[in-house]
Amino acid sequence: MEYNNNNNNNNSNRRYNKSYNNYNNNNNNNNNNYNNNYNNNNKRRYNNRRDNADAGNARKSDGPKREAILDLAKYKDQQIRVKFIGGRQVIGTLKGYDQLMNLVLDDVEETLRDPEDDTVLLKDQTRKLGQVVVRGPLLLTISPVDGSEIIDNPFVNEELKEDE
């Protein structure tokens, strides 16, 4: 009987070892499958990103190109007056520009404003700024200096006449 008991114990140990080995083998296979799936998913993600990026570039170049609202080429190397959002005003020579309407101006002079009233420009007081890079989103107006002249408000006299 003892012999048989040992036999039974050995058999049960073998069964245990077999099931443990199967567990380990399955676990290793599962880990390998997990790693393979993880790597494959990453490859798919990377390829999708790359494909989407290529498709995005294709869409941008396929559509019609936007042209600038204002043709600044005719003002190149000429003096222009630029008014900014916020009330500042400068006069300078246009040296360069880009499609976002960023400007490079040279020999720039800013017309100063009255300290008490920001809306009033002091025509006789300016300060030299030299070369300036102007961001496009800050532009309010661009006009050539040649052929334009600042005049007095014609409606001020009419208002005075109406009051009398």
Backbone as JSON Lines, residues from 0, in Angstrom:
{"i":0,"aa":"M","n":[0.8,-1.19,0.0],"ca":[0.0,0.0,0.0],"c":[0.84,1.25,0.0]}
{"i":1,"aa":"E","n":[1.86,1.15,0.77],"ca":[2.73,2.33,0.8],"c":[3.28,2.64,-0.57]}
{"i":2,"aa":"Y","n":[3.64,1.59,-1.22],"ca":[4.19,1.78,-2.55],"c":[3.18,2.49,-3.45]}
{"i":3,"aa":"N","n":[1.94,2.05,-3.33],"ca":[0.88,2.66,-4.12],"c":[0.65,4.1,-3.69]}
{"i":4,"aa":"N","n":[0.75,4.34,-2.4],"ca":[0.58,5.72,-1.93],"c":[1.65,6.63,-2.53]}
{"i":5,"aa":"N","n":[2.86,6.15,-2.53],"ca":[3.92,6.94,-3.15],"c":[3.63,7.16,-4.62]}
{"i":6,"aa":"N","n":[3.15,6.1,-5.21],"ca":[2.8,6.21,-6.61],"c":[1.73,7.27,-6.82]}
{"i":7,"aa":"N","n":[0.74,7.23,-5.95],"ca":[-0.33,8.22,-6.05],"c":[0.21,9.63,-5.82]}
{"i":8,"aa":"N","n":[1.08,9.75,-4.84],"ca":[1.67,11.06,-4.57],"c":[2.48,11.54,-5.77]}
{"i":9,"aa":"N","n":[3.25,10.63,-6.32],"ca":[4.04,11.0,-7.49],"c":[3.15,11.41,-8.65]}
{"i":10,"aa":"N","n":[2.06,10.66,-8.81],"ca":[1.13,11.0,-9.88],"c":[0.5,12.37,-9.64]}
{"i":11,"aa":"S","n":[0.11,12.61,-8.4],"ca":[-0.5,13.9,-8.12],"c":[0.52,15.02,-8.29]}
{"i":12,"aa":"N","n":[1.78,14.75,-7.91],"ca":[2.83,15.75,-8.13],"c":[3.03,16.0,-9.62]}
{"i":13,"aa":"R","n":[2.99,14.92,-10.36],"ca":[3.14,15.08,-11.81],"c":[1.99,15.9,-12.38]}
{"i":14,"aa":"R","n":[0.79,15.58,-11.89],"ca":[-0.36,16.35,-12.36],"c":[-0.2,17.83,-11.99]}
{"i":15,"aa":"Y","n":[0.21,18.07,-10.78],"ca":[0.41,19.45,-10.32],"c":[1.48,20.14,-11.17]}
{"i":16,"aa":"N","n":[2.59,19.44,-11.37],"ca":[3.67,20.01,-12.18],"c":[3.2,20.28,-13.6]}
{"i":17,"aa":"K","n":[2.43,19.35,-14.14],"ca":[1.93,19.56,-15.5],"c":[1.03,20.78,-15.55]}
{"i":18,"aa":"S","n":[0.12,20.87,-14.59],"ca":[-0.8,22.01,-14.62],"c":[-0.03,23.32,-14.36]}
{"i":19,"aa":"Y","n":[0.95,23.29,-13.49],"ca":[1.76,24.48,-13.24],"c":[2.53,24.88,-14.49]}
{"i":20,"aa":"N","n":[3.13,23.87,-15.14],"ca":[3.86,24.15,-16.38],"c":[2.92,24.71,-17.45]}
{"i":21,"aa":"N","n":[1.73,24.12,-17.54],"ca":[0.75,24.65,-18.5],"c":[0.4,26.09,-18.18]}
{"i":22,"aa":"Y","n":[0.22,26.38,-16.9],"ca":[-0.08,27.75,-16.49],"c":[1.04,28.7,-16.91]}
{"i":23,"aa":"N","n":[2.28,28.3,-16.64],"ca":[3.43,29.13,-17.01],"c":[3.5,29.32,-18.52]}
{"i":24,"aa":"N","n":[3.33,28.22,-19.25],"ca":[3.39,28.33,-20.71],"c":[2.3,29.24,-21.23]}
{"i":25,"aa":"N","n":[1.09,29.06,-20.7],"ca":[-0.02,29.92,-21.14],"c":[0.25,31.37,-20.77]}
{"i":26,"aa":"N","n":[0.78,31.56,-19.59],"ca":[1.07,32.92,-19.14],"c":[2.12,33.57,-20.04]}
{"i":27,"aa":"N","n":[3.17,32.82,-20.36],"ca":[4.2,33.35,-21.26],"c":[3.61,33.67,-22.62]}
{"i":28,"aa":"N","n":[2.77,32.76,-23.11],"ca":[2.12,33.02,-24.4],"c":[1.25,34.25,-24.32]}
{"i":29,"aa":"N","n":[0.52,34.38,-23.21],"ca":[-0.33,35.56,-23.05],"c":[0.51,36.83,-23.03]}
{"i":30,"aa":"N","n":[1.63,36.79,-22.31],"ca":[2.51,37.96,-22.27],"c":[3.02,38.29,-23.66]}
{"i":31,"aa":"N","n":[3.42,37.26,-24.38],"ca":[3.91,37.5,-25.75],"c":[2.8,38.07,-26.61]}
{"i":32,"aa":"N","n":[1.59,37.5,-26.47],"ca":[0.46,38.03,-27.23],"c":[0.19,39.48,-26.86]}
{"i":33,"aa":"Y","n":[0.24,39.76,-25.56],"ca":[0.02,41.14,-25.11],"c":[1.06,42.07,-25.73]}
{"i":34,"aa":"N","n":[2.33,41.67,-25.66],"ca":[3.39,42.51,-26.22],"c":[3.22,42.67,-27.72]}
{"i":35,"aa":"N","n":[2.88,41.57,-28.4],"ca":[2.68,41.67,-29.85],"c":[1.52,42.59,-30.17]}
{"i":36,"aa":"N","n":[0.41,42.43,-29.44],"ca":[-0.75,43.29,-29.69],"c":[-0.41,44.74,-29.38]}
{"i":37,"aa":"Y","n":[0.29,44.95,-28.29],"ca":[0.67,46.31,-27.9],"c":[1.53,46.95,-28.99]}
{"i":38,"aa":"N","n":[2.52,46.21,-29.47],"ca":[3.38,46.74,-30.53],"c":[2.6,46.97,-31.81]}
{"i":39,"aa":"N","n":[1.71,46.02,-32.16],"ca":[0.91,46.19,-33.37],"c":[0.0,47.4,-33.26]}
{"i":40,"aa":"N","n":[-0.61,47.6,-32.08],"ca":[-1.47,48.76,-31.9],"c":[-0.67,50.05,-32.02]}
{"i":41,"aa":"N","n":[0.52,50.07,-31.45],"ca":[1.35,51.27,-31.57],"c":[1.72,51.53,-33.02]}
{"i":42,"aa":"K","n":[2.03,50.46,-33.75],"ca":[2.35,50.64,-35.17],"c":[1.15,51.21,-35.91]}
{"i":43,"aa":"R","n":[-0.04,50.67,-35.59],"ca":[-1.25,51.18,-36.25],"c":[-1.46,52.65,-35.92]}
{"i":44,"aa":"R","n":[-1.3,53.0,-34.64],"ca":[-1.47,54.4,-34.24],"c":[-0.48,55.3,-34.96]}
{"i":45,"aa":"Y","n":[0.77,54.87,-35.01],"ca":[1.79,55.67,-35.67],"c":[1.47,55.82,-37.15]}
{"i":46,"aa":"N","n":[1.09,54.72,-37.79],"ca":[0.77,54.78,-39.22],"c":[-0.45,55.66,-39.46]}
{"i":47,"aa":"N","n":[-1.47,55.56,-38.59],"ca":[-2.65,56.4,-38.75],"c":[-2.29,57.87,-38.62]}
{"i":48,"aa":"R","n":[-1.45,58.2,-37.63],"ca":[-1.02,59.59,-37.47],"c":[-0.3,60.07,-38.71]}
{"i":49,"aa":"R","n":[0.61,59.23,-39.21],"ca":[1.38,59.61,-40.39],"c":[0.46,59.76,-41.59]}
{"i":50,"aa":"D","n":[-0.5,58.83,-41.76],"ca":[-1.43,58.91,-42.88],"c":[-2.3,60.15,-42.76]}
{"i":51,"aa":"N","n":[-2.78,60.44,-41.55],"ca":[-3.61,61.63,-41.35],"c":[-2.81,62.89,-41.62]}
{"i":52,"aa":"A","n":[-1.56,62.91,-41.22],"ca":[-0.72,64.09,-41.47],"c":[-0.52,64.27,-42.96]}
{"i":53,"aa":"D","n":[-0.28,63.17,-43.68],"ca":[-0.12,63.28,-45.13],"c":[-1.41,63.75,-45.77]}
{"i":54,"aa":"A","n":[-2.53,63.23,-45.29],"ca":[-3.82,63.63,-45.84],"c":[-4.07,65.1,-45.55]}
{"i":55,"aa":"G","n":[-3.69,65.56,-44.36],"ca":[-3.87,66.97,-44.02],"c":[-3.06,67.87,-44.92]}
{"i":56,"aa":"N","n":[-1.83,67.47,-45.22],"ca":[-1.0,68.26,-46.12],"c":[-1.6,68.28,-47.51]}
{"i":57,"aa":"A","n":[-2.16,67.16,-47.94],"ca":[-2.75,67.09,-49.27],"c":[-3.95,68.02,-49.34]}
{"i":58,"aa":"R","n":[-4.75,68.06,-48.28],"ca":[-5.93,68.92,-48.29],"c":[-5.54,70.38,-48.36]}
{"i":59,"aa":"K","n":[-4.5,70.76,-47.64],"ca":[-4.1,72.16,-47.63],"c":[-3.61,72.61,-48.99]}
{"i":60,"aa":"S","n":[-2.86,71.77,-49.67],"ca":[-2.3,72.18,-50.95],"c":[-3.3,72.02,-52.09]}
{"i":61,"aa":"D","n":[-4.34,71.16,-51.92],"ca":[-5.29,70.93,-52.99],"c":[-6.27,72.09,-53.14]}
{"i":62,"aa":"G","n":[-6.62,72.75,-52.04],"ca":[-7.62,73.81,-52.09],"c":[-7.06,75.08,-52.72]}
{"i":63,"aa":"P","n":[-7.95,76.03,-53.02],"ca":[-7.48,77.29,-53.6],"c":[-6.68,78.08,-52.59]}
{"i":64,"aa":"K","n":[-5.65,78.75,-53.06],"ca":[-4.81,79.55,-52.17],"c":[-5.5,80.87,-51.89]}
{"i":65,"aa":"R","n":[-5.37,81.33,-50.66],"ca":[-5.91,82.64,-50.31],"c":[-4.93,83.71,-50.72]}
{"i":66,"aa":"E","n":[-5.45,84.72,-51.31],"ca":[-4.6,85.86,-51.66],"c":[-4.75,86.92,-50.58]}
{"i":67,"aa":"A","n":[-3.75,87.75,-50.47],"ca":[-3.78,88.82,-49.48],"c":[-4.89,89.81,-49.84]}
{"i":68,"aa":"I","n":[-5.49,90.39,-48.82],"ca":[-6.56,91.37,-49.03],"c":[-6.01,92.61,-49.72]}
{"i":69,"aa":"L","n":[-4.81,92.99,-49.35],"ca":[-4.19,94.2,-49.86],"c":[-2.89,93.83,-50.55]}
{"i":70,"aa":"D","n":[-2.68,94.35,-51.75],"ca":[-1.43,94.09,-52.47],"c":[-0.38,95.09,-51.99]}
{"i":71,"aa":"L","n":[0.48,94.62,-51.1],"ca":[1.49,95.5,-50.52],"c":[2.7,95.68,-51.43]}
{"i":72,"aa":"A","n":[2.78,94.92,-52.52],"ca":[3.93,95.02,-53.42],"c":[4.06,96.42,-53.99]}
{"i":73,"aa":"K","n":[2.94,97.08,-54.25],"ca":[3.0,98.42,-54.84],"c":[3.46,99.48,-53.83]}
{"i":74,"aa":"Y","n":[3.45,99.15,-52.54],"ca":[3.92,100.08,-51.51],"c":[5.34,99.78,-51.04]}
{"i":75,"aa":"K","n":[5.96,98.75,-51.61],"ca":[7.32,98.36,-51.2],"c":[8.29,99.51,-51.45]}
{"i":76,"aa":"D","n":[9.14,99.8,-50.48],"ca":[10.14,100.88,-50.51],"c":[9.5,102.26,-50.64]}
{"i":77,"aa":"Q","n":[8.25,102.38,-50.24],"ca":[7.58,103.68,-50.19],"c":[7.14,103.94,-48.75]}
{"i":78,"aa":"Q","n":[6.93,105.22,-48.45],"ca":[6.48,105.57,-47.11],"c":[4.99,105.3,-46.98]}
{"i":79,"aa":"I","n":[4.63,104.65,-45.87],"ca":[3.22,104.37,-45.59],"c":[2.9,104.82,-44.17]}
{"i":80,"aa":"R","n":[1.62,105.11,-43.97],"ca":[1.11,105.47,-42.64],"c":[0.34,104.26,-42.14]}
{"i":81,"aa":"V","n":[0.67,103.81,-40.94],"ca":[0.03,102.64,-40.35],"c":[-0.64,103.06,-39.05]}
{"i":82,"aa":"K","n":[-1.94,102.74,-38.94],"ca":[-2.66,102.98,-37.7],"c":[-2.91,101.63,-37.05]}
{"i":83,"aa":"F","n":[-2.7,101.59,-35.73],"ca":[-2.83,100.36,-34.97],"c":[-4.12,100.35,-34.16]}
{"i":84,"aa":"I","n":[-4.56,99.16,-33.82],"ca":[-5.65,99.02,-32.87],"c":[-5.12,99.55,-31.54]}
{"i":85,"aa":"G","n":[-5.84,100.45,-30.93],"ca":[-5.39,101.06,-29.69],"c":[-5.02,102.52,-29.89]}
{"i":86,"aa":"G","n":[-4.93,102.98,-31.14],"ca":[-4.75,104.4,-31.4],"c":[-3.38,104.87,-31.83]}
{"i":87,"aa":"R","n":[-2.36,104.05,-31.75],"ca":[-1.03,104.49,-32.18],"c":[-0.99,104.66,-33.69]}
{"i":88,"aa":"Q","n":[-0.09,105.54,-34.12],"ca":[0.05,105.8,-35.55],"c":[1.53,106.01,-35.86]}
{"i":89,"aa":"V","n":[2.02,105.34,-36.92],"ca":[3.42,105.48,-37.32],"c":[3.5,105.73,-38.82]}
{"i":90,"aa":"I","n":[4.61,106.33,-39.21],"ca":[4.93,106.51,-40.62],"c":[6.32,105.93,-40.83]}
{"i":91,"aa":"G","n":[6.46,105.09,-41.87],"ca":[7.75,104.47,-42.14],"c":[7.8,103.92,-43.56]}
{"i":92,"aa":"T","n":[9.0,103.47,-43.95],"ca":[9.21,102.9,-45.28],"c":[9.0,101.4,-45.21]}
{"i":93,"aa":"L","n":[8.11,100.88,-46.07],"ca":[7.82,99.45,-46.09],"c":[8.99,98.71,-46.73]}
{"i":94,"aa":"K","n":[9.62,97.83,-45.96],"ca":[10.75,97.04,-46.46],"c":[10.37,95.59,-46.74]}
{"i":95,"aa":"G","n":[9.38,95.07,-46.04],"ca":[8.99,93.68,-46.26],"c":[7.65,93.39,-45.62]}
{"i":96,"aa":"Y","n":[7.05,92.26,-46.03],"ca":[5.76,91.83,-45.5],"c":[5.61,90.34,-45.77]}
{"i":97,"aa":"D","n":[4.6,89.74,-45.16],"ca":[4.3,88.34,-45.43],"c":[2.8,88.16,-45.6]}
{"i":98,"aa":"Q","n":[2.36,86.91,-45.8],"ca":[0.95,86.65,-46.08],"c":[0.05,86.91,-44.88]}
{"i":99,"aa":"L","n":[0.62,86.98,-43.68],"ca":[-0.17,87.27,-42.48],"c":[-0.25,88.77,-42.21]}
{"i":100,"aa":"M","n":[0.25,89.57,-43.15],"ca":[0.26,91.03,-43.07],"c":[1.2,91.55,-41.98]}
{"i":101,"aa":"N","n":[2.17,90.75,-41.57],"ca":[3.23,91.26,-40.71],"c":[4.1,92.16,-41.58]}
{"i":102,"aa":"L","n":[4.49,93.31,-41.05],"ca":[5.24,94.29,-41.84],"c":[6.61,94.55,-41.21]}
{"i":103,"aa":"V","n":[7.56,94.87,-42.07],"ca":[8.86,95.38,-41.62],"c":[8.96,96.8,-42.15]}
{"i":104,"aa":"L","n":[9.06,97.75,-41.22],"ca":[9.14,99.16,-41.58],"c":[10.49,99.71,-41.15]}
{"i":105,"aa":"D","n":[11.02,100.63,-41.96],"ca":[12.31,101.24,-41.66],"c":[12.12,102.75,-41.52]}
{"i":106,"aa":"D","n":[13.0,103.4,-40.79],"ca":[12.93,104.85,-40.54],"c":[11.55,105.24,-40.01]}
{"i":107,"aa":"V","n":[11.11,104.57,-38.98],"ca":[9.76,104.75,-38.45],"c":[9.73,105.91,-37.47]}
{"i":108,"aa":"E","n":[8.68,106.72,-37.6],"ca":[8.4,107.8,-36.65],"c":[6.99,107.61,-36.13]}
{"i":109,"aa":"E","n":[6.85,107.61,-34.81],"ca":[5.53,107.49,-34.19],"c":[5.02,108.87,-33.86]}
{"i":110,"aa":"T","n":[3.78,109.14,-34.2],"ca":[3.14,110.39,-33.82],"c":[2.61,110.22,-32.41]}
{"i":111,"aa":"L","n":[3.05,111.1,-31.51],"ca":[2.67,110.98,-30.1],"c":[1.25,111.46,-29.87]}
{"i":112,"aa":"R","n":[0.65,110.94,-28.8],"ca":[-0.72,111.31,-28.43],"c":[-0.7,112.22,-27.21]}
{"i":113,"aa":"D","n":[-1.76,112.96,-27.05],"ca":[-1.91,113.86,-25.91],"c":[-2.06,113.04,-24.64]}
{"i":114,"aa":"P","n":[-1.25,113.32,-23.59],"ca":[-1.33,112.53,-22.35],"c":[-2.7,112.61,-21.67]}
{"i":115,"aa":"E","n":[-3.38,113.75,-21.77],"ca":[-4.7,113.88,-21.13],"c":[-5.8,113.19,-21.92]}
{"i":116,"aa":"D","n":[-5.69,113.24,-23.27],"ca":[-6.72,112.64,-24.13],"c":[-6.03,111.78,-25.18]}
{"i":117,"aa":"D","n":[-6.13,110.46,-25.03],"ca":[-5.44,109.53,-25.93],"c":[-5.95,109.6,-27.36]}
{"i":118,"aa":"T","n":[-7.14,110.13,-27.57],"ca":[-7.69,110.16,-28.93],"c":[-7.1,111.29,-29.77]}
{"i":119,"aa":"V","n":[-6.46,112.27,-29.13],"ca":[-5.9,113.42,-29.85],"c":[-4.43,113.16,-30.15]}
{"i":120,"aa":"L","n":[-4.08,113.25,-31.44],"ca":[-2.68,113.11,-31.86],"c":[-2.01,114.47,-31.86]}
{"i":121,"aa":"L","n":[-0.79,114.52,-31.36],"ca":[0.0,115.76,-31.4],"c":[0.81,115.72,-32.7]}
{"i":122,"aa":"K","n":[0.34,116.47,-33.71],"ca":[0.91,116.38,-35.05],"c":[2.37,116.81,-35.11]}
{"i":123,"aa":"D","n":[2.75,117.75,-34.26],"ca":[4.12,118.28,-34.31],"c":[5.09,117.5,-33.43]}
{"i":124,"aa":"Q","n":[4.61,116.56,-32.63],"ca":[5.49,115.79,-31.74],"c":[5.57,114.33,-32.22]}
{"i":125,"aa":"T","n":[6.79,113.94,-32.59],"ca":[7.02,112.56,-33.03],"c":[8.24,112.01,-32.31]}
{"i":126,"aa":"R","n":[8.39,110.71,-32.34],"ca":[9.61,110.09,-31.84],"c":[10.07,109.06,-32.86]}
{"i":127,"aa":"K","n":[11.38,108.97,-33.03],"ca":[11.95,108.04,-34.0],"c":[12.09,106.66,-33.36]}
{"i":128,"aa":"L","n":[11.66,105.65,-34.1],"ca":[11.74,104.27,-33.61],"c":[12.76,103.45,-34.39]}
{"i":129,"aa":"G","n":[13.16,103.89,-35.57],"ca":[14.11,103.11,-36.38],"c":[13.4,102.03,-37.15]}
{"i":130,"aa":"Q","n":[13.93,100.8,-37.07],"ca":[13.32,99.68,-37.79],"c":[12.35,98.95,-36.87]}
{"i":131,"aa":"V","n":[11.16,98.63,-37.4],"ca":[10.09,98.05,-36.59],"c":[9.48,96.86,-37.33]}
{"i":132,"aa":"V","n":[9.17,95.81,-36.58],"ca":[8.39,94.68,-37.11],"c":[6.99,94.81,-36.52]}
{"i":133,"aa":"V","n":[6.0,94.9,-37.4],"ca":[4.62,95.12,-36.99],"c":[3.85,93.82,-37.18]}
{"i":134,"aa":"R","n":[3.17,93.38,-36.14],"ca":[2.34,92.17,-36.25],"c":[1.05,92.49,-36.99]}
{"i":135,"aa":"G","n":[0.68,91.62,-37.9],"ca":[-0.5,91.8,-38.73],"c":[-1.8,91.98,-37.96]}
{"i":136,"aa":"P","n":[-2.06,91.2,-36.9],"ca":[-3.33,91.33,-36.19],"c":[-3.54,92.7,-35.53]}
{"i":137,"aa":"L","n":[-2.49,93.47,-35.36],"ca":[-2.61,94.78,-34.71],"c":[-2.94,95.91,-35.68]}
{"i":138,"aa":"L","n":[-2.91,95.63,-36.99],"ca":[-3.12,96.67,-37.98],"c":[-4.58,97.09,-38.05]}
{"i":139,"aa":"L","n":[-4.79,98.39,-38.16],"ca":[-6.13,98.93,-38.36],"c":[-6.24,99.47,-39.78]}
{"i":140,"aa":"T","n":[-5.31,100.35,-40.17],"ca":[-5.29,100.88,-41.54],"c":[-3.85,100.99,-42.03]}
{"i":141,"aa":"I","n":[-3.71,100.87,-43.35],"ca":[-2.44,101.11,-44.04],"c":[-2.75,102.04,-45.19]}
{"i":142,"aa":"S","n":[-2.01,103.14,-45.28],"ca":[-2.24,104.07,-46.39],"c":[-0.92,104.69,-46.81]}
{"i":143,"aa":"P","n":[-0.78,105.01,-48.1],"ca":[0.45,105.65,-48.56],"c":[0.52,107.1,-48.07]}
{"i":144,"aa":"V","n":[1.72,107.57,-47.78],"ca":[1.89,108.95,-47.34],"c":[1.78,109.88,-48.54]}
{"i":145,"aa":"D","n":[2.36,109.49,-49.67],"ca":[2.28,110.3,-50.88],"c":[0.84,110.3,-51.39]}
{"i":146,"aa":"G","n":[0.33,111.48,-51.68],"ca":[-1.02,111.59,-52.21],"c":[-2.08,111.68,-51.13]}
{"i":147,"aa":"S","n":[-1.69,111.65,-49.88],"ca":[-2.67,111.83,-48.81],"c":[-2.15,112.89,-47.85]}
{"i":148,"aa":"E","n":[-3.08,113.57,-47.25],"ca":[-2.71,114.67,-46.37],"c":[-3.73,114.77,-45.26]}
{"i":149,"aa":"I","n":[-3.28,115.07,-44.07],"ca":[-4.17,115.2,-42.92],"c":[-4.78,116.59,-42.97]}
{"i":150,"aa":"I","n":[-6.11,116.63,-42.91],"ca":[-6.81,117.92,-42.95],"c":[-7.6,118.1,-41.67]}
{"i":151,"aa":"D","n":[-8.02,119.34,-41.43],"ca":[-8.86,119.62,-40.27],"c":[-10.25,119.03,-40.5]}
{"i":152,"aa":"N","n":[-10.93,118.74,-39.43],"ca":[-12.28,118.19,-39.5],"c":[-13.23,119.24,-40.07]}
{"i":153,"aa":"P","n":[-13.84,118.99,-41.22],"ca":[-14.72,120.0,-41.82],"c":[-16.03,120.15,-41.06]}
{"i":154,"aa":"F","n":[-16.39,119.22,-40.23],"ca":[-17.66,119.28,-39.53],"c":[-17.6,120.11,-38.26]}
{"i":155,"aa":"V","n":[-16.41,120.45,-37.8],"ca":[-16.28,121.24,-36.58],"c":[-16.85,122.63,-36.81]}
{"i":156,"aa":"N","n":[-16.55,123.26,-37.94],"ca":[-17.04,124.61,-38.24],"c":[-18.56,124.61,-38.37]}
{"i":157,"aa":"E","n":[-19.14,123.59,-38.99],"ca":[-20.59,123.52,-39.14],"c":[-21.27,123.42,-37.79]}
{"i":158,"aa":"E","n":[-20.7,122.67,-36.86],"ca":[-21.29,122.55,-35.53],"c":[-21.26,123.89,-34.81]}
{"i":159,"aa":"L","n":[-20.18,124.65,-34.98],"ca":[-20.09,125.97,-34.34],"c":[-21.13,126.91,-34.92]}
{"i":160,"aa":"K","n":[-21.35,126.84,-36.24],"ca":[-22.34,127.72,-36.88],"c":[-23.75,127.37,-36.41]}
{"i":161,"aa":"E","n":[-24.03,126.09,-36.21],"ca":[-25.35,125.68,-35.76],"c":[-25.62,126.14,-34.34]}
{"i":162,"aa":"D","n":[-24.59,126.16,-33.49],"ca":[-24.75,126.57,-32.1],"c":[-25.05,128.06,-32.0]}
{"i":163,"aa":"E","n":[-24.56,128.86,-32.94],"ca":[-24.75,130.33,-32.87],"c":[-26.09,130.67,-33.33]}
